[in-house]
């Protein structure tokens, strides 16, 4: 059944919102994961393994646990919540920003691990040769390390985007399920199934499959070239 004009807004709102949140979260987590993976690769300090274990912890925790911790941190009594109230006179919870934060946290281990793997596979002699020829660390990073690790970095970005697109549990706890405000595709599908709106659930499921397929297809084409 094709939806009438009155339902097109209801149909497209979660799709557009999910794409915006996933794009913002994937860019943020990619930059964060890229920077930390590069710094940790060259860092030598006691407790490094503990820090990296903390980085990977969201991968093992249930999304509801992550959501609860974010709820505490971003609530009115939490440090981030108090700071937001002081600066913006507005809560962080139940906003698109909180959905982005939840997606960044749950996607971070995947992006970090992909970037770390890419950097570790680089022949250090090539980076050393660039330094010997006068390149500073920024130039080594931009002109040697990034080009050599780009396949792993691209995979990390795609994983971050896909994880953000599919995030449900943590987002539900800190952003809620507010139509046209914080209702992303996973929550819209869940609510549609719960309300026996099977047609809407199918439309949104097909849209999710199409977006995921398009991202993976584009990635394979780029990597093939």
Helices and strands as residue ranges (DSSP letters): H 5-42, H 48-60, H 63-74, H 79-88, H 96-120, H 124-132, H 137-140, I 141-145, H 146-166, H 169-175, H 185-194, H 198-224
